Amino acid sequence: MSYQIKRIDPYWMTHPLVPILVAAGAVIALIGHQTDRNFIGIVGVVVMGVAVLVATKPVLSAVLGTLGVFGGLVTFVVLPNPQMVGMSLILKLLSTLLFAALYMVLMDALVLAIAFLYNLFGAGLRGISLDLEEAAGEEAPGEGV
């Protein structure tokens, strides 16, 4: 059995406005950072984050958010930095949630960028080929009954 992956599709919403909102949010965040206007920078980051979440399939965001929660719990609660030992449990849990949200958005953006580049370069090339073989003693679906 041989299969070939021709496209990676992590996109949930492919409306042309979504990538424009990602780029606009990034530009607004950079302008806010360069002019030392924190409110403008936060608005840009929020616009960019929401656009990335809208572009990604919800199941992918849920998996990456769960990994972010586990990573945040280890970083802030289980094995905290010596500077964070004095923090209350509520602040540690808030830090965990903020870490999980940022991790989810950044990893969603990374997955979308990787899928875009793979689809761009893989369209004219062969893509990823998988050669699957049946294990000894197993029957193909629908056979043997």
C-alpha positions in Angstrom: 0.0 0.0 0.0 1.4 3.4 -0.9 -0.1 6.7 0.0 1.0 10.2 -0.9 0.2 13.3 1.1 -0.3 16.1 -1.3 -1.7 18.8 1.0 -1.7 19.6 4.7 -5.0 21.3 5.6 -5.0 22.7 9.2 -7.2 25.7 8.0 -10.6 26.1 9.4 -11.6 29.4 7.8 -9.9 30.3 4.6 -11.6 33.6 4.0 -9.2 36.1 2.4 -9.9 38.6 5.2 -8.3 36.3 7.8 -4.7 36.6 6.6 -5.2 40.4 6.1 -6.3 40.6 9.8 -3.2 38.7 10.9 -0.9 41.0 9.0 -2.8 44.1 10.1 -2.7 43.0 13.7 1.1 42.4 13.5 1.6 45.9 12.0 -0.6 47.5 14.6 1.3 45.7 17.4 4.7 46.8 16.0 3.5 50.4 15.7 2.3 50.3 19.3 5.6 48.9 20.4 7.7 51.4 18.5 5.7 54.4 19.7 5.6 53.1 23.3 1.8 53.0 23.3 0.9 49.8 25.1 -2.8 50.0 24.4 -2.3 50.1 20.7 0.2 47.2 20.9 -2.2 45.1 22.9 -5.0 45.8 20.5 -2.8 44.6 17.6 -1.8 41.5 19.4 -5.4 40.7 20.2 -6.5 41.2 16.6 -3.7 39.0 15.3 -4.3 36.3 17.9 -8.1 36.2 17.2 -7.4 36.0 13.4 -4.9 33.1 13.9 -7.5 31.2 16.1 -10.2 31.8 13.5 -7.9 30.5 10.7 -7.0 27.3 12.6 -9.1 24.2 13.0 -10.6 24.2 16.6 -9.3 20.7 17.3 -5.7 21.8 16.6 -6.1 24.8 18.9 -7.6 22.5 21.6 -4.6 20.1 21.4 -2.1 23.0 21.5 -3.9 24.7 24.3 -3.9 21.5 26.4 -0.1 21.2 25.8 0.2 24.8 26.9 -1.7 24.1 30.1 0.6 21.2 30.9 3.7 23.2 30.1 2.4 26.1 32.2 1.7 23.9 35.1 5.2 22.4 35.0 6.8 25.8 34.6 4.8 27.8 37.2 3.4 25.2 39.7 5.3 21.9 39.7 8.9 23.1 39.1 8.8 26.9 39.5 11.6 29.3 38.9 13.3 30.3 42.3 12.0 33.9 41.6 8.4 32.6 41.5 8.4 30.5 44.6 6.8 33.3 46.6 3.9 33.8 44.3 0.4 32.8 45.5 -1.4 29.9 44.0 -3.9 32.2 42.2 -1.0 34.1 40.5 0.6 30.8 39.5 -2.6 29.5 38.0 -3.2 32.9 36.2 0.4 32.6 34.8 -0.4 29.1 33.7 -3.5 30.2 31.8 -1.7 33.2 30.2 1.2 30.9 29.2 -1.3 28.4 27.7 -3.1 31.0 25.7 0.1 32.5 24.3 1.5 29.1 23.6 -1.7 28.0 21.7 -1.7 31.2 19.5 2.0 31.0 18.7 2.0 27.3 17.9 -1.2 27.7 15.8 0.5 30.4 13.8 3.6 28.2 13.4 1.5 25.2 12.2 -0.3 27.5 9.7 3.0 28.9 8.4 4.5 25.4 8.1 1.4 24.1 6.3 1.4 27.1 3.9 5.1 26.6 3.1 4.6 22.8 2.6 1.6 23.4 0.3 3.5 26.0 -1.6 6.6 23.9 -2.2 4.9 20.5 -2.2 2.4 21.4 -5.0 5.0 21.1 -7.8 7.0 18.5 -6.0 6.1 15.0 -5.0 5.1 15.7 -1.4 5.5 13.1 1.4 5.2 9.5 0.3 4.2 6.8 2.8 4.7 3.2 2.1 2.4 1.1 4.4 2.6 -2.6 4.6 0.2 -5.0 6.3 1.5 -6.6 9.5 1.9 -10.4 9.5 -1.2 -12.1 10.6 -3.5 -9.1 10.0 -6.2 -9.2 7.4 -7.4 -6.3 5.2 -10.7 -4.7 6.3 -13.7 -6.7 5.0 -11.7 -9.9 4.3 -11.9 -13.2 6.2 -15.5 -13.1 7.3 
